[in-house]
């Protein structure tokens, strides 16, 4: 019997379901316990069905990380969509970063902690989405430098801000820091920007 060709929307729908199911599996059981068969069981389909939509575990990992990075980048872009003031954009970005980590811990861990599946360079869509989130921050920092609010190399400043936010998020997810009552304080970038802020001298 000839197998019916899969339609693009059908493929996309299954892959979204697979990404959601695999995210939960990775979070609950870790990398080694997640197999294509375990994915099939979680989705309630035959053991071979996932292979109609995915080449194997490496592609599954890449897909899961891609979706996590996509949602993360979307959240950062939405946070600054209507912010014109350069410093306001940076404050909103840090708050959005920490909120995403706090509300989507499984996805955050998968983005930065999941190993296996090859490098990002082997999966163009993954590399693109991973770069998009940082690109939002870099664009905001460049705007602040161009506006004369900050002084210094934009890429260096962006890396420092990213490292600070990632450190806070990682401490929270490790149970070493509560962000519930102090998110607004932790979201402040004043101390991080202090060394880069241009001081206006009175004439």
N, C-alpha and C positions, 0 to 999 in steps of 0.2 A: 504494500500500500504506500502510495506517495505521501510524504509528510507535507502538510499544508505550510506554505511559507509564512513566517511570522511577519506581522505588520509592525511598522515603526512605533506606533502608539502602544501596541501590546508589549513590545520589547521594553520600552521606556517604563511602562507601568510595573512590569515584573522586576526590573532592575531597581526601581524605587522601593518596592516591597522587600527585595533581597537586601538592599542597603540598610533598611531599618531593622530587619531581623538580624543581620550580621552584626550590626552595632551592638545590639543587646547581647548577642552571644559572646562577642569579644569582651564586653564589659563584665559579663558574669563569669566567664570561664577562661579567658586569656587566649592568646594566640594559638597554642598547641591544640587546644580542645576544639577549635573551630575548623570544621571540614565541610566539603561540599555536601556530604551526606547529612551532617548536622544541620546545615542550612535547609536542605530539602525537608528534613523532619520538622524544623521550625515553621516552614511555610506550608506544610501539609501536602507536599507534592511527592512524586516518585523520585528515587535517588538520582535518576538521569536527567530529570527536567532542568535543573539549574545549568547543565552543560549546553542546553539549547540557547542560553542567554549569556553565558560566561565561559571563558576558556578554561578557568580553573581558579585555584585559591589565590594565586598572585593577582589576577584581575579583580577578584572579589575584594581583596585588601585595598587595591588601588581605587576601586569604585567607592568603598566605604569612606576612605580618607578624602576622596574628591568631594563627596557629598557633604562631609563635615566642614571642609574648608569653604565650600560654596556657601553654606548657610552662615558660616562665620563672617565671610566677606560681605555677604548681603546685609548682615546686622550692622557691620561697621559703616557700609555705604549709607544705609538708612539713617544712621545716627547723625551724619553730617550733611544730609541732603539739603537742609534748609538753614544751615549755619554759615553765615557770611564772615563773622569775626574770626580771625585766625586762632586766637587763644581759645575761644569758645569751641571751635572745632576739635582742638586737641583735648580739651576737657571731656567733650562728648565721646570722643573715641576711646579714651581710657575707661570711662564709665561703661560704654557698650562692651568693651573687651571683657571687663570683669563680670558684667552681668551675664554675658554669654557663657563664660567659664562656670559661674555659679549655677546657672539654670540648665546647662547642657554639659554636665561634667563628663559623661561617657564620650560624647563627641569630641570634647576638648582633649581628653586623654588619647583618643584614637588619632587625632591630628598630630600630636607631638610625641606620643610614647609608643605607638604601635610600630613594630619592626617587622620586616619581611616584605615580600612582594616586589622586591627590586627597588631601584632608586626612583626618585621623582622624575628624573630625566627620561626614564623608560616609558613614562605615561604622560604624554603631553597635556592632557586635560587636567591631571592632578597637579602638574607643575604650574599650569596657568592659574588654577584656583588658589593654590598655596601662595603664589606670588601676589594675587589680587588683594588679599587682606593687608599685607605689608605695604602694597602700593597705595592704599587709601591713606595710611599713616604718612608715608613718605610725601605724598602730594600735599597733605595738610602742613607738614613741617616746611616744605619748600615754599608754600604760600606765606607762612609766618616769617620766613627769612626774607622773602621778596618784599613783604610789607614793612620790613624794618623792625619787626617785633622781636625777632631772635637773630643772633649772630653766630655763625659757625657753619660747618659742613652739614648740609641737610641730612645726608645719609647717616652720618655719625650720630646726630641728634635722634634720628628716627630709631636707630638700633638701640640707643640708650633707653628711650621711652618704651620700646617694645620689650626689652629685657626686664625693665621694672614691672611692667604689667604682667608679663609671663611669670616672674618670680612670685608676685602676690597670688596669682591664680593657682600656681603649683602648690604653694604653701596651704592655700585654702583646701584644695582637693586632697592634700595629704593629711588634712585634719589638724594642721598646725596654726590655722588662722581662720577666724570667723569673719565673714564679710557681710553678714546679715545686718548688723546694727551700725556698721561703720563704712558701708560702701561709698557714701558720699565723701567721707574724709579720705578714704583710700583712693578715690577717683581723682583727687586733686593732683594736678601736675605742677603746682607752684614750685615745690622744692626741686623737682627734676629740671625745670626750665630756668631756675635761678642762675645757673652758671652760663646760660646762653642768652639770657634776656639783655637787650641793649639798654643801658642806663643813660637816660637823657640828662645831661649836665645843664644846670641853669647858667645862662650867660650873664 
